Amino acid sequence: MQKLIELEKDEAILVSSQVESFLKPDFVYLPVLGDDQIKVYQNSKVDIGSQLFVRSSTLCSVSGIVRQIKKMDSWDDASYYLEVENDFEERRKEMNFNHSPLTKEIIFQALGIEHKDEIKNIVLNAIDDEVYALTENFYLFLYYEEFLALLDEIRQLCLIDHIYVCLKASSSENVSKLMSELGMYPEIELKIVPDLYLLGKPKFLLSYLGIEENNTCVISAKEFYRVYHLLKRNRIPTDELITISGDGVKNPKVVQVKIGARLKDVVDELIDVKDDVCYIANGLMSGREIHLDSFVITSSLDSLLIMKNTLEKEEGKCINCGLCSDICPVLLYPKRLSEANYRKQCINCGLCSYICPVHIKFRRDNDGKNSLSSFQER
């Protein structure tokens, strides 16, 4: 197995255990993907759960009035977004996901499993890889009773051999909760792993645990939250959790937000930000710096880091030390990441830039922006 490392972090950055909410934005923005067609008209009314596009499965997260197309940004590959003004009437469109009673076929459909007869293990992954992010951990923290009950029902209906719940040893509150609750579910096994980077990725987690990859379904706590709503409430959730933290924040916290809300509105309402900061979406290692004003919350966003602006370390000339190649978890040669075909094999973990003694920013995102692992103190 590839050697895994523990990332250094500022222990003074502590996230509150109280989750706050931002569930009534004035506007939401839904990404217009590619050349997809919009199914609704300007100034028409829409309900929560309405499908606004011909091909995209994106659903409206509020009831309201369709206003305009705006150029915005998000973690998704979209430049334009459909603006919906919230009317706060909470009208909801019901789904046609009939599941009474639950069957193996319906459960596997919700889990995204195609080869039904091959699945012997299910792994619930509540591990956050990025430092200062606690999003996966908090999904389990808030919904562990519902998750365990559904996992046990899935085990019985789908004849699953093993159910594992995985979390970091540093997640002491979750460990304590699960240890007391699992007495009711003797067939569900708790796996506590060290705080090592990349264990949140299924391939590395299964390798660490020695579990066969081919007959195992790994699902994140965030995705299982969606599955729970689909199977038990006959709806796809219109909200999600994100961690907002960093040394540029006076009150780091996990926030429950409406999908489609503008990130700046959340920060302005709930976060006390220090002077002279930068904003980083989805972590120091694999994230990117963003402009807060135009950034939209989609289901792909897990965290926002607000960091003090410090002088970046100057990028030097390669000294051919080989550390980047040695640390690469997929055995690439990072100096070749400028080649488009070669870059497709990269998993964007940021370890090459993290380890580089002359601070070379090997990884660049789709817009050509630099990797942000140089923000990480070593």
C-alpha positions, 0 to 999 in steps of 0.5 A, spaced: 500 500 500 502 507 498 505 510 504 500 515 507 502 521 511 499 526 516 498 533 514 500 538 519 495 543 521 493 549 526 490 545 532 487 552 534 482 552 529 477 549 532 470 548 529 464 548 534 460 542 535 453 546 534 451 546 527 447 553 524 443 553 518 442 558 512 436 555 509 432 561 507 436 565 501 433 570 497 435 567 491 438 560 489 442 559 482 442 552 479 447 551 474 446 550 466 450 545 464 453 545 457 447 546 452 442 543 456 435 546 455 431 550 460 424 547 461 421 553 465 419 560 463 421 567 465 417 569 471 414 562 472 413 559 479 416 553 481 416 548 486 421 545 491 424 539 487 422 541 480 426 539 474 428 545 471 432 543 465 431 537 460 437 533 461 440 535 468 437 532 474 438 538 478 432 540 482 430 546 484 431 547 492 426 553 493 419 554 491 419 561 487 419 565 481 424 564 475 428 570 474 434 570 469 440 567 467 446 570 470 454 568 470 456 565 476 461 560 479 461 554 483 465 547 483 461 544 478 463 545 470 458 551 469 459 558 467 451 560 467 446 559 472 438 560 472 436 565 478 430 563 482 427 568 487 425 565 493 417 566 495 418 562 502 411 558 500 415 552 501 411 548 495 414 542 494 413 537 488 412 530 490 417 525 487 415 518 483 420 514 487 415 508 489 418 504 494 413 501 499 415 496 501 423 497 500 426 492 495 433 490 493 432 493 487 430 499 489 435 500 494 441 498 489 438 503 485 438 509 490 446 506 492 448 506 484 449 499 484 449 496 478 452 489 479 447 487 484 449 479 486 456 481 487 456 486 493 458 483 499 460 489 503 458 496 504 462 501 507 459 508 510 465 513 509 465 518 514 472 521 513 474 528 511 481 528 508 482 535 508 485 539 514 479 543 517 474 540 514 469 536 518 463 535 513 463 528 513 464 527 520 458 531 522 453 528 517 454 522 521 454 526 528 447 529 526 444 522 523 447 516 526 441 513 529 437 514 522 444 511 518 445 505 523 437 503 522 437 504 515 444 500 514 441 494 518 435 494 514 439 494 507 443 488 510 437 484 511 434 486 505 440 485 500 443 479 504 450 483 505 455 480 509 459 486 512 457 493 514 462 497 516 462 504 518 469 508 518 471 514 521 477 517 524 480 516 531 480 524 532 472 524 531 472 522 539 464 524 539 462 520 534 466 514 536 463 515 543 456 515 540 457 509 535 460 505 541 454 506 545 449 505 539 452 499 536 450 494 541 443 494 538 446 493 531 451 487 532 452 486 525 455 493 523 462 494 525 466 500 527 472 501 523 477 507 526 482 509 522 488 514 523 488 521 521 492 520 515 491 523 508 487 520 502 484 515 507 477 518 505 478 516 498 475 509 497 481 506 493 486 507 499 481 506 505 479 499 502 486 498 501 488 500 508 482 496 511 484 490 507 477 489 504 476 486 497 474 492 492 470 488 487 465 486 491 464 492 496 460 499 495 463 505 499 458 510 500 460 517 503 456 519 509 454 525 505 451 521 499 448 516 504 444 522 507 441 523 500 440 515 500 436 516 506 432 521 504 430 518 497 428 511 501 425 514 507 422 520 505 421 519 498 425 526 496 432 528 494 434 533 500 435 540 497 440 542 503 447 540 505 452 541 510 459 545 509 464 546 513 467 554 514 473 554 517 480 557 517 485 562 521 481 568 517 475 566 521 473 568 528 468 563 529 469 556 525 463 552 524 459 547 520 453 550 516 446 547 514 445 550 507 440 550 501 443 548 495 444 553 490 445 559 495 450 564 494 456 563 498 457 570 500 450 570 503 452 565 508 458 568 510 455 575 511 450 572 515 453 567 520 461 568 519 465 573 523 471 574 518 478 577 520 481 582 515 485 581 509 483 574 507 482 569 501 477 564 500 479 557 498 473 552 496 474 544 498 481 545 502 488 546 502 490 540 498 485 539 493 481 546 492 482 552 489 482 560 491 475 563 489 471 569 488 466 569 494 461 574 491 459 570 485 460 563 488 454 558 488 453 552 493 452 546 489 452 539 492 460 538 490 462 543 495 464 540 502 468 546 505 470 553 505 477 555 508 478 563 509 485 564 510 489 570 512 493 573 506 500 571 507 506 572 502 506 566 498 513 562 498 516 563 491 516 558 486 523 556 485 527 551 480 526 544 480 532 541 484 531 534 481 530 531 489 525 526 487 520 527 493 514 529 488 515 522 485 516 518 491 510 521 495 505 520 489 499 515 491 498 513 483 505 513 481 506 519 477 512 523 475 509 530 477 513 534 472 509 531 467 503 534 469 503 540 464 501 534 459 494 534 458 493 526 457 498 525 463 494 530 467 488 525 466 491 520 471 492 525 476 487 525 482 488 532 484 491 530 491 496 536 492 501 532 495 507 533 490 506 541 491 505 540 499 512 536 499 516 540 494 522 543 497 522 549 492 514 550 492 513 548 485 505 548 484 505 542 479 497 541 479 493 546 476 485 546 475 481 546 469 482 554 469 489 553 469 489 556 476 495 554 481 494 548 486 493 551 493 497 546 497 502 552 498 498 555 503 499 549 507 504 550 512 509 544 513 
